[in-house]
């Protein structure tokens, strides 16, 4: 429990934590945020000790693919660096910006109440050095505990209760302008009271505080906070695009074959579409492993998996899709070389095609559930996101196959179906984007993220993406010329969407 009526902002807790846990420069497990509330001369500086909230329903534990983030029997959310793969899913999931990647060992780290001290009967380092007894630790189930007596008898608050994480960290006497990450506006001039606001030219840099002077608490000015970095960079943006091509190319070709526009023994269905899908699926795997801070530990996703993580589920879905797509290509090659009869290959492919489409759908859509586990990233919490990802896969899948349809003398009806599918899916994508950007957003966080896409840092990707995809709507008239517009337009959109969803301050 943190008694903010006693905190005087001395930062002794920050220093003690760094010393006890050997926390490197540039990152912190705990720090003291300050907000000035009121207008001169009636102004008061309010403090908030900021750290992990030791949630009962910890989203970082649910998102961690290897159980590196785990909950101890005593309720403390702890971490095991030896099995951390550095995927940063825990950072994306945490609504409090309490987790960081240690720049020295490249593993996820946060406050764990100095669990190693508690295990031997000592109090956390921050508790022992606090000169005003503003930091207390105890058992809420023990009625004799001082913490239990305060929490159960006096007014206390938690940060961001709407996220339903059931925080175990309670604040007594904290001003709402410190608890709400957007209640205090960001100072002008790129400065805080004792620090700069950081490198705002870095697209992954997230400066604390509300960027507008018209936020809900105009008289609250953030005087000190610690900036953070968005966990997922351009590799994740690119992965959503390569994954969409991988899922869409083979699924589109097989569906056209089911509709009679192509035969299963045509070159496009038998060779081209599976090959394109497998190549881009390979790129997807490379990007996912490349983005890990411990890429050599990627195998732990399969050997130490935690099934609640959609990073794990997605890896198995991709594995399944890769397997059935490879089998589909193998059957086509065997049929084409005469190793098995054409009729047998055709019959097998017709049955196998359903399994391939199911794998493609899962591969295209699982990212929506992965993003949904990032509870604090409100822009991503859309129930339409799975459908939107399926539409995007159909669009760039059709775009990827269309050039080969002409090169391999595909029947005109098949090329026309691809052009119409490209046009319809591009139009549907733009309608979904328009709805997402123009409808009233349910939270201030989602509104700010959308504003960053429309008018902020990521507008230079968002608007070109809209224009390029709009050109692709003319695919029935311009044919293969629409292909680069669709592919590049969606790539620009994906980057703006992924990055904007992480640019709103959470601490």
Secondary structure, DSSP 8 states (H G I E B T S, - for coil): -EETTT-----HHHHHHHHHHT--TT--S-EEEEEEEEETTEEEEEEEEE-----TT-HHHHH-SSS-EEE-TTS-EEE-GGG-----HHHHH-TT---EE-TTT--EE---TTHHHHTTT---HHHHH-TT--B----TT-TTSHHHHHHHHS--B-S-GGG----S--EES--HHHHSTTTSB--GGGB-SSSB---TTSTTEE--SBS-TTSS-TTEEEEE---EE-S--HHHHHHHHHHHHHHHHHHHHHHHHHHTSS-TTSHIIIIIHHHHHHHHHHHHHHHHHHT-TTGGGTTHHHHS--TT-HHHHHHHHHHHHHHHHHHHHHHHHHHHHTSS-HHHHHHHHHHHHHHHHHHHHHHHHHHHHHHHT-TT-GGG--TTHHHHHHHHHHHHHHHHHHHHHHHTT--HHHHHHHHHHHHHHHHHHHHHHHHHHHS--SSHHHHHHHHHHHTSTTHHHHHHHHHHHHHHTTHHHHGGGHHHHHHHHHHHHHHHHHHHTT-S---
